[in-house]
Amino acid sequence: MRNLIHPAVPGGYTAELRQLYASAAHEQLDTPGLVFPEAHKLPGLSSLIQESWRRSAQLHANPDNPEAPLAMDREELEEYRRQHPLAAIMPVIHKLLVQPSHDSGMLVAVGDELGRLLWVEGDAALQRRAEGMMFVAGADWSEATVGTSAPGTALALGRGIQIAGAEHYKRSVHPWSCTAVPFHDPDSGALLGVVDITGTESAVAPHTLSLVQATVAAAQAQLRIERLQLAAAAQTSPVRRRSSTAAPDSGRDGSAAGSLYRNSLQLLGRDQALLSIGGRTVALSARHSEILALLSTHPEGLNAEELCSLLYAGDASTTTLRAEMVRLRKILQQLNPEAVPQSRPYRLPLDLVPDAGQVLNCLQRGAHRIALEIYRGAVLPRSEAPGIAELRHRVSSLLREALLTDGSAEALLKYAELPEARDDVGVRTAALKLLPPRSPKRAAVVADLERLETELSA
């Protein structure tokens, strides 16, 4: 094994020494209270790895479970990845990573923002070996499920990461090393997934991280180019139908854009939602924002009476609702005819991903760091619709609870910057308890707490 320097470990330990320290630390994993108190530091184990192990333990990942669980069967997987925006970057991944991997004995994996592997390709012999730990397409490799690994931890931290051998939380993964980099949407900045290289010790060579980062940058650039080309083609098409408030769509049937865009509804921190379908985006009125928010979080549909009760604070007739639905249908007809809601019950005919739903999904899976990254503020903060108020409270309270239970000091301080947490004494008190005694961040937290105490007493 080559002597490699781990930049996160003070003293520049060699690869062999890193593994010795990590193996020794693993022997203590099952000793309650020894490895995971914030103040306790194990020699030779980087703070990054130790913090990831702590999160893994708090999320009840099992280090002795030899296999990752399957999150999607073959049929679900094929349909999901066909529609996923990352499908459009696979030719770039193939050219820059997969093809060279056949000669270098590596595997290349691309996963979604929740850590579920969508593609695993590369060296055939290595693929067969990796099946033993279920490093396969459709498997869940999030940090909440398998503990510390490059794909899951890169998503949890929002940056490139290298995990070598025994630094993995799951013991069956110790013969492997991996490098992973998150993939962000080149236009919106939203987290779309992760690109990973897995293999032997060469998978964490210093140049490997640079290679994956460069590949992700190239794929993002290619995705942006394809979107611009589709927009230009749509603008020059004689059959194109336009909305005065909408961005260009992808073409007649939207199939090309299906692999470039995710149909989404942005509700967080906004008084008026942004609806994006097939590359076209429109700002909705406050009432239409509420209607689509409710329908997107009730994919099974709502009858007129149910939707009324969630939409209007007082008594309102279904006639009022029907008038709003007529206006909404006209807007959606211009944006994309396939998006027009059905009736009896009212239901969206296509998958629409609300950002509030993504936060709840992440929290359900224990991925509170990703949830915090997505969270931009309260759901439609000025809305008084009962159903929106309930959704707003549920998202906000579950995120706060998750951070108070499992969040690091860094995550709590990031949450404290949100408008809704400006006067949150509990969050700042929890962060103060987790910060090391000599942390320069303590002074600002103490000052905030003193300010809040003064304001409350006044």
N, C-alpha and C positions, 0 to 999 in steps of 0.2 A: 504494500500500500504506500502510495506516495505521501510525502510530508506536506500537508496542506495547512494553511493558516486559516483559522476561523476568526473573522473580524470582530465577532461579538464577544469573544472570550479574551479577557485581559491576559497579557503575557504571551499571546500568540502560540498556543499549544499546538503541537503536531497532531496529525490525524490519529495516530496511534494513542496518544495521551488523551485526546478527546474521548475516544471510545472507552478507554479504561475508566475515566471519570464517569462517563454516562452509564457504563455497566454497573459501577459501584453504586451510583445513585439509584439505579433500578432495583437493587437489592433492598432498598429502603422504601420503595413505593408503597408497600403494604403495611408500613409502620404508621399508624394514625398520628397525625400532628407533627411528624418529623420533617417531612419535605415541604409541606405546603403553607405553613405560616408565613406571612409576608416578610417578617423580619429575618427568617432563617435562610441562609444562603449556603448551598453546597459547593465545595471547592471544585473548580474546573468545569462546572455546568453553567453555561451562559444564562444570564437573567432572562433572555428571550425564551430559551428552552424551559427553564424552570417555571416561568409564568404560564407557558403553554401547558405544561404538565399540571399545574395547579388548576387551570381552567378545565382541563380534561377530567380531573378527579371530581371537580364540583359538578360537572355535567354527567357524571357517572359512566364515563367511557370505561370499558373493561380492558385492561392491558393484556389479559390472558385469553381473550376471545380471538381465535386464530383467523377468523374471516370477517370481512366487512359485509354488511347486509345488502341485499339487492333492494333498490328503491323502485325500480321499474322493470316489468317484464319486457320481452323482446318487442311485442307489438306496441306497447306504450312508448318504449324507447325510440323506435323508428319514427313514430308520429311526432313525438316531442322534439327530437333533434331535427326533423325535416323542417319544422316551423321556427326553430331557434335561430336568432341572428348569427350565432357562431358558426352555423352551417356555411355561411358565405365566406368565412375566412379559411376553411379547411384546405383549399388549394395552396394557399400560402404556407400553412403549417406543413403540408405534405412536402412541398419543395424545399423548405428551409430546415425542417426538423425530421420528418418521418423518413424521407429517402436516405439522408445520411445515417439515420439510426440503424438501418439494416446492416451496415458495415461496422458500426461502433458498439454494437451490443447494448442498445438502449431501447426504452419504451417511451412513447410520446402519448400523453393523455390530455384531453381537453374536457373540462367539466363546466357545469353551470354555476350560477352565483351561490347555490346552496351546497356545493361540493359534491354533486352527483356526477359521476363520470359519464360523458356522452360518447367519447371515442377513445379507444386505447389501441394504438398501432405501433409497429416497429419490429424489432427482432423476434422471429417466430418462436425460437427456443425460449427466449425470455418471457414471451407472452404465456407460454404453457406453464412455466414456473410461477408466474404471477397469479395465475388462476387459483393456486393453492391458498392465497390470502384474499381471493376475490377482488384483485385489482383488475376489474373488468368493466366494460361499458354497462351502465345501469346500476352500478354499485354506489353506495353512499360513503364518501371519504371525507365528510365534514369533520371538523375537530370535535363537535359534539358527539359524534358517533364512534369514531375510531381513535380519537385523541390526536396527539401531535403527529402531523404529517405535512409534507410540503404543500399539497393542494389545499387542505383544510386550514392550515395555519396561515398561508398566504392570504386566503380570503378573510380570515379572522383579523389579521393585522392590516390588510389593505396594501401590502407591498411584497416585493420579491423576497423569497426565503429559501435557504438551503438546510435540509435536515439529513444528517449522516448517521447511518447505522443505529446504534443503541440510543440515539437521541429521540427516536420514535417512541411514542408512548406504548404502542402495541408491540409486544415482544416478537410476534411472528414476522414483523417487518424489519427486525434488526439486521438481516443480511442485505438489506436494500438501502440505497441512498437516493435522494431526490432533490430537484430544484423546481420551484414553481413561481409564476408571476401572475398576478390578477390581470384580467382583461376588462378595460373600461370602454363604454360606448364613446367613440371619437367625437360625437356631437354633444350628447347630453352629459357625459361623464358618469352615467349610471354604471354600476357594476354588472357585467354580463356573465363573467365566469373566470376561469383560470386555465393557464397552459402549464403543463408539467413535463419534466424529463425524469425518468426513473431508471435506475440501473445499479451498477456497483459503485465503488468509490469515485470513479471518473464522472459520475453524475453530479458530484458536488465540487468538481474542479473550479478554480476561480473564473475561468473563461466561460463556464457553462451558464452561469447566471447572466453574464453579458449577452450570450447567444440567445437565451430565451427572451430577455428584455428587448433585444433588437428585433427578434421575430414578432413579438407582440406589437411593437411599434410599426413594423412593416404591414402587419395584418390590419391594424387600425387605419393606416393610410390607405390600404387597398379598399377597405370597407367604405371609407369616406368617398373615394373615387367612384366606386360603383353606385353609391347613392346620388352623387352629382350627375353621373351619366344617365341614371334613370330619371332624375328630375328634368334634365335637359331634353331627353326624349319625350317626356310627357308634355313639356311646354310646347314642343313643335308638332305634336300629334293633332291632326285636324279633327279627331273625334273626341278630344279631351274635353271634359266638362269641368268647369271651375267654380269654386266658391270664393267670394271676395275675401274671406278671412282665412282661407285654408292654404297650406303649403302644397307644392306639387305632389301628385301621387305617383305611383310607379308604373302605371300602364292601364290597359283596358280591364284586365281581370285581377290585377293585384298580386298574381302568383309570383312574379319576380321579386316584388318587395317583401313577400312573405318570409324570405330567407335573409332579408336585410334589416327588418324592423320588427319590433314587438308591439302589438296593439296594447296601448297603455292609457291609464287615466291618472293624471297627477293631481292629487288632492291635498297633500301635506303642505302646510304653511301657505296655502293659497285660498283667497276668497272666491275665486272663479277657477274651476278646474281646466286643465289642458287635456284635450282628448287627441290621441295620436293613433291613426289607423293606416297601415300600409304606407307610411312615410308622409302622410298628410296630417297636419295638426291644426286644431281649431280651439279657440278660447270660448268656453261656454258661459251662458248667463248663470247667475247664482242658482236659480231654480232648476235649470237643466243640469247643472253640476250635481245638485242634490239627487235628482232622479237617477242619473247614471251611476252615481256613487252607490245608491241603494240597490240598483239592479245588478251592478258588478259584484256586490258582496252577497247577493242572493241569486246565484246562477240557476237555481231550480225554478225561479220565477216568483212573482207576487201577483195576486189578483188585485182588482181595483181597490177594494176595501182595505186590504193589507197595505198597499202602497200609500193610500191616503193617510192611514193612521201613522205611518212612519214619516210622512212628508209634511203634514200640516199640524201645527201646535194646537189649534182649536178645531172646532167642527168645520168640516169642508165636504162638499158634495163631490161625488165622482165626476160630475160634469166639469168642475174646475180642473180636475186632473186630466180629463180627456182633452180639454182645450190645450193644456200644456204639452200633452203627448203629440198632438197634431203639429204644433210648432217645432217640437224636438225632431219629429220624423222628417220634416222638411229639411232641416239642417243636416241630418245624418244622410238623407237621400243624396244631397249634393256632395257630401264627404265620401261616402261609400254606400251604395244601395244595400250591400250585404250586412251593414251595421244597423239597419232600421229595426227597432224592437218589435217583437211579436206581441200579440195581445191574447188574453184569456188562457193563461195568465200573461202579464207583461214579462217578457224575457228577452235577454240579448241573444241574438242568433250566432254570435261569434265570441271567442274567448277574449276577454278584456282584462288586463292585469292592472288593478289599482295599486298604487304604491303603498297605500295603507294595508292592503292585503299581503303585500310582500313583507312588510314589517311584522305582521302577525304570524306569517309562515315561518320567518326566521326565528322569532321568539319561541314558537312551538317546538322548533328543532334545537333550541339552546344556543342559537347563533346570535347572541345579543349585540356583538360588535358589528356584525353586518347590518342588523336592524337599526343600530344607531347611525351607521353610515347612510342608510336610505332615508332615515327620518329627517325631514326638513322643517318640522313644526306640526302644530295641531291640524287635524282634519277639518278643512273648511271652517276656520276659527270663528267666523261671524254667523254661521248658520244656526238657526233656532229650530230646525226640523228635528223632531224627537229621535228619528232613526239615526240622523247624523250626530246628534249630541251623544247618543249611546255609543256609536262607533268611535267618535272622538275620545270619549272617556276610556273606552276599552283599550284602544291603541296606546294612549298616553300612560294610563295607569299600569298596563302590563309591561311596557318598556321601562318605566321607572322602577317597578318591583324587581324586574330581572336584573337591572343594573345594581340596585341596592343589595340584591342577594349574591350575585356572581361577578359584578363588574369590578374592574381594576380602578385604581385611583385616576389613571389617565382617562378611562371611559366616563367615570363620574364627573370629572372636570369638564369634559367635552359636553356632556349632557347639561351641565350647569350653565353653559353659555346660551342655551335655548331660551327664548322669551318666557316660556311657561315655567322655567326653573329659576328665574331671576331671584325669587324670594324663597327658594327651597332650602330651608335650614338642614333638613334631614340628609339631602344629597351631599351638601358641603361637609357636614359632620362625618358622614361615612368616608368621604374622600380624605379628610384630615386623618382619620384613624389608619388609613392604608398608606399614606405618604410616609416615606422614611423620615426619621427625625431631622436629618440635615438637608432635606429637600428644599431647594429655593422656592418651590411653589407653595410651601406652607404659609408664608407671610401673606400672600394674596388671599388665601382661603380664610385665614384668621381675620383679616381685615373685612372680608365680606360678611363673616359671621358677626363681627362687632357692629357693622352697619345695620344688619338685619335686626340685631338685638335692640339697637337704638331706635329704629323705626317702629318695631313692635311695641316697645315700652312707651313710645310717644303716642 
